[in-house]
Amino acid sequence: MKLGKLCLVSCLLIVASLVVASCASQTTTTPPPQTTTQTQATTTAVQTSVPTTPQYGGTVTIALAREPSGFDESISQPGDAFTLHLTNQELFLGDWTKGAAGTGQATWASGSVRKISLSTGGLAESWEVTVPNKTLVFHLRKDVRFALNPSSEASRLVNGREVTAKDVATVLNKYITTPRSPLSLGDTRKAIITAIGTYDLSVTLPEENFSDMDIIGDYADVDFAPELWTKYGNLTDWRNNVGTGPFILTDYVNSSSATLKKNPNFAGTDPVGPGKGNKLPYVDTVKFVMIPDASTRISALRAAKVDILNAVFWEDAKSLRQTHPMLSEYKYYEDSGLAINMRTDKPNLPYKDKKVRQALMMATDFETIKNTWAGGEGQVVTFPILKVPEYADAYCSIEEASPAAQELYKYNVEKAKALLKDAGYPNGFSAKVAASTTAVDYLSIIKQMWAKVNVDLTIEPKEFGVYMGIFWGRAYDDMMCGGPGPVANLYIAFSFVTGPAGANFSYVDEPVAKEAKQKMMAVALTNTTEADRLHKELMKYMLEQATSIPGVAPPSYHMWWPWVKNYHGESSLGYTNFPNYLRYVWIDQAGKVALGK
């Protein structure tokens, strides 16, 4: 049974938040020490004459489980616009120096970390927060120019001109006002975005949505030339993609591959390590190969047809480890999207009663799922975030929860039946759950368990596009599987339990959560330590409410061949920006040749 998800945010994610060979001689390396507990990487590398400084040139190839969502984020999901995270830039992104290449404060492995204290400048050089009027001012880097590809009509139209704050303001305002745009579906649509001169950008949000400011900075690619929309109407044709990022999209074959070449005018430099100060990117070419079938992706890695394979399910990782012990790997946990949400707002449905929700918790044997489906190393999630280094101070473990909440995680059929009887359902009830096709195996286990308390669960699998419409629109009648599962995303966590839209998938109207959210919003961008504390305290209360049935997160692995250097198991630097880490990766060409690849 396989999850079959690409690492993403939701991705998420991931997003979405995204490696092994055979040789007799090996050494083991470990990432830099981390400030919080996390399963460490197991990294094996070949001892050839490994260069001590980064090399330029070569190609890095990675596999995608599906095609990118598109090339125009005004009408497509930014988290899945994989090529745009290389050809274009966000205002800020996850700080490479705070990951395994530097201090180890972050792993960047889960693909959905959204924390401004771990961010650094992207298109923006710096920013400042003005709390009284809830405004964030971005200071753009000067002389950042659009890539110039003589073979592209769209690129010739833009002609390598400089990006201005007016461009960014125009693009962001388009995102928050276009009905099909993901940014227009959430709280960010309330933003007031204006250019101040040539290089400064002002973004203001109401207090209750203030922490969503960072989704504008980290989620969306903003370096598009408005004249392209004027000429083409939309940018759905890949040939019309023009950005300022480290790579240029030069070829795209539907459902097959994408080829990106180095942008010689990219302004970024390597911020840490032996290559500090080097001009980025290192590799000449990035190749995406689109392989929907998981077993075929694994075969491609075995045959070294791909250099990095992100989000390898634990069963496949076990097999690869046995047959190709040279592959390097990093174990992590990502959003499995397996939380079960309920329409708590409908008085005619059982879920309005907390006793019913608690009964469903007790009817779920989390430990058995962990030890079987999740391979014995899964995380039983304490809603709504995972235990990961980036959010360690905001995480509430089962052991730290109240005794009443701890009891909910203990499998107890008789107690579950008693709660259902007290709620007026002595004979149980029927339920139906909308879900993606990838969740069917997991939900089949849940169905068998709930049958023991006379809850008859009907699984309604949906094709990906249909499911995403249900997901983002909260357009389900009874139950929905997917989010707020174990997403490492603190700053929308409060939206899971309060608010009229967004990630409040169970339609919760919770006064305690509203009060806590208001307090957190006041400090989310200026004092993440206090925001973490507030989040943890709220979770101690919310776990007892059981507004969503949390899932179990199985371990996943990022795996790669040993000639891939300056890579430690990253998926996304920041929020669902997979695979923007590729700007830092370089290829040991001699080592690759020495292995006969």
Rosetta blueprint (number, residue, H / E / L):
1 M L
2 K L
3 L L
4 G L
5 K L
6 L L
7 C L
8 L L
9 V L
10 S L
11 C L
12 L L
13 L L
14 I L
15 V L
16 A L
17 S L
18 L L
19 V L
20 V L
21 A L
22 S L
23 C L
24 A L
25 S L
26 Q E
27 T E
28 T E
29 T E
30 T L
31 P L
32 P L
33 P L
34 Q L
35 T L
36 T L
37 T L
38 Q L
39 T L
40 Q L
41 A L
42 T E
43 T E
44 T E
45 A E
46 V E
47 Q L
48 T L
49 S L
50 V L
51 P L
52 T L
53 T L
54 P L
55 Q L
56 Y L
57 G L
58 G L
59 T E
60 V E
61 T E
62 I E
63 A E
64 L E
65 A L
66 R L
67 E L
68 P L
69 S L
70 G L
71 F L
72 D L
73 E L
74 S L
75 I L
76 S L
77 Q L
78 P H
79 G H
80 D H
81 A L
82 F L
83 T L
84 L H
85 H H
86 L H
87 T H
88 N L
89 Q L
90 E L
91 L L
92 F E
93 L E
94 G E
95 D L
96 W H
97 T H
98 K H
99 G L
100 A L
101 A L
102 G L
103 T L
104 G L
105 Q L
106 A L
107 T L
108 W L
109 A L
110 S L
111 G L
112 S E
113 V L
114 R L
115 K L
116 I H
117 S H
118 L H
119 S E
120 T E
121 G E
122 G L
123 L L
124 A E
125 E E
126 S E
127 W E
128 E E
129 V E
130 T E
131 V L
132 P L
133 N L
134 K L
135 T E
136 L E
137 V E
138 F E
139 H E
140 L E
141 R L
142 K L
143 D L
144 V L
145 R E
146 F L
147 A L
148 L L
149 N L
150 P L
151 S L
152 S L
153 E H
154 A H
155 S H
156 R H
157 L H
158 V H
159 N L
160 G L
161 R L
162 E E
163 V L
164 T L
165 A H
166 K H
167 D H
168 V H
169 A H
170 T H
171 V H
172 L H
173 N H
174 K H
175 Y H
176 I H
177 T H
178 T L
179 P L
180 R L
181 S L
182 P H
183 L H
184 S H
185 L L
186 G L
187 D H
188 T H
189 R H
190 K H
191 A L
192 I E
193 I E
194 T E
195 A E
196 I E
197 G L
198 T L
199 Y L
200 D E
201 L E
202 S E
203 V E
204 T E
205 L L
206 P L
207 E H
208 E H
209 N H
210 F H
211 S H
212 D H
213 M H
214 D H
215 I H
216 I H
217 G H
218 D H
219 Y L
220 A L
221 D L
222 V L
223 D L
224 F L
225 A L
226 P H
227 E H
228 L H
229 W H
230 T H
231 K H
232 Y H
233 G L
234 N L
235 L L
236 T L
237 D L
238 W H
239 R H
240 N H
241 N L
242 V L
243 G L
244 T L
245 G L
246 P L
247 F E
248 I E
249 L E
250 T E
251 D E
252 Y E
253 V E
254 N L
255 S L
256 S L
257 S E
258 A E
259 T E
260 L E
261 K E
262 K E
263 N L
264 P L
265 N L
266 F L
267 A L
268 G L
269 T E
270 D L
271 P L
272 V L
273 G L
274 P L
275 G L
276 K L
277 G L
278 N L
279 K E
280 L L
281 P L
282 Y L
283 V L
284 D L
285 T E
286 V E
287 K E
288 F E
289 V E
290 M E
291 I L
292 P L
293 D L
294 A H
295 S H
296 T H
297 R H
298 I H
299 S H
300 A H
301 L H
302 R H
303 A L
304 A L
305 K L
306 V L
307 D L
308 I E
309 L E
310 N E
311 A E
312 V E
313 F E
314 W H
315 E H
316 D H
317 A H
318 K H
319 S H
320 L H
321 R H
322 Q H
323 T H
324 H L
325 P L
326 M L
327 L L
328 S E
329 E E
330 Y E
331 K E
332 Y E
333 Y E
334 E L
335 D L
336 S L
337 G L
338 L L
339 A L
340 I E
341 N E
342 M E
343 R L
344 T L
345 D L
346 K L
347 P L
348 N L
349 L L
350 P H
351 Y H
352 K H
353 D L
354 K H
355 K H
356 V H
357 R H
358 Q H
359 A H
360 L H
361 M H
362 M H
363 A L
364 T L
365 D L
366 F H
367 E H
368 T H
369 I H
370 K H
371 N H
372 T L
373 W L
374 A L
375 G L
376 G L
377 E L
378 G L
379 Q E
380 V E
381 V L
382 T L
383 F L
384 P L
385 I L
386 L L
387 K L
388 V L
389 P H
390 E H
391 Y H
392 A H
393 D H
394 A H
395 Y L
396 C L
397 S L
398 I L
399 E L
400 E L
401 A L
402 S L
403 P H
404 A H
405 A H
406 Q H
407 E H
408 L H
409 Y L
410 K L
411 Y L
412 N L
413 V H
414 E H
415 K H
416 A H
417 K H
418 A H
419 L H
420 L H
421 K H
422 D H
423 A L
424 G L
425 Y L
426 P L
427 N L
428 G L
429 F E
430 S E
431 A E
432 K E
433 V E
434 A E
435 A E
436 S E
437 T H
438 T H
439 A H
440 V H
441 D H
442 Y H
443 L H
444 S H
445 I H
446 I H
447 K H
448 Q H
449 M H
450 W H
451 A H
452 K L
453 V L
454 N L
455 V E
456 D E
457 L E
458 T E
459 I E
460 E E
461 P E
462 K E
463 E L
464 F H
465 G H
466 V H
467 Y H
468 M H
469 G H
470 I H
471 F H
472 W H
473 G H
474 R L
475 A L
476 Y L
477 D L
478 D L
479 M E
480 M E
481 C E
482 G L
483 G L
484 P L
485 G L
486 P L
487 V L
488 A L
489 N L
490 L H
491 Y H
492 I H
493 A H
494 F H
495 S H
496 F H
497 V L
498 T L
499 G L
500 P L
501 A L
502 G L
503 A L
504 N L
505 F L
506 S L
507 Y L
508 V L
509 D L
510 E L
511 P H
512 V H
513 A H
514 K H
515 E H
516 A H
517 K H
518 Q H
519 K H
520 M H
521 M H
522 A L
523 V L
524 A L
525 L L
526 T L
527 N L
528 T H
529 T H
530 E H
531 A H
532 D H
533 R H
534 L H
535 H H
536 K H
537 E H
538 L H
539 M H
540 K H
541 Y H
542 M H
543 L H
544 E H
545 Q H
546 A L
547 T L
548 S E
549 I E
550 P L
551 G L
552 V E
553 A E
554 P L
555 P E
556 S E
557 Y E
558 H E
559 M E
560 W E
561 W L
562 P L
563 W L
564 V E
565 K E
566 N L
567 Y L
568 H L
569 G L
570 E L
571 S L
572 S L
573 L L
574 G L
575 Y E
576 T L
577 N L
578 F L
579 P L
580 N H
581 Y H
582 L H
583 R H
584 Y L
585 V L
586 W E
587 I E
588 D L
589 Q H
590 A H
591 G H
592 K H
593 V H
594 A H
595 L L
596 G L
597 K L
